[in-house]
């Protein structure tokens, strides 16, 4: 039964990591809210497409 508990913990951590927004989302949202929508759109082009 111990492996089921470990598996349930692993799956729950994986699901939480899928749902949570990444740092790029936070940067773009912050720029859009504090500066302007256009600046947020330009910020998207500054971010790398692959980590």
N, C-alpha and C positions, 0 to 999 in steps of 0.2 A: 504494500500500500504506500510505501514511502515514495516510490517513483511516480505515482499518480499525483501526490502533493507537489513534488518538484516540477512535474510537467504542467500542472495547473498554474503554478507560479510563473514559470517560463512563458507560457502562452499569455497570461495576463500582462506581463511586462512588455511583451512583444506588441500586443494590441494597443496599450497605452502609448508606446513609441510611434506607432503608425498614426494615431489620432492627433498627437500633439504637433503644433506648428513648428517649423524650423526657424533658424536664425534669419534666413533670407526673408521670410514672411514678416518677421518682426521689424526688420530694417525698412522694408518697403512701406509697411503700414505706418511706422513712426514718421518717416519722411513725408508721406502723403498727408498725414494729419497735422504735422507741425509746419510744413513749408507750403506745399501745394500738391494738387493732384498730378500736374504736369511733372513736377520734380520727382514724385514717386514713380511715374512712368519712366523717366530717364534713369532713375536708380536701378530699375530692372535691367537695363542694358549694361550697367556697370558690374553687375554680379556675375560670377562665373557660372556657366551652365552645369558643370560637373564639379563635385567637391574634390 
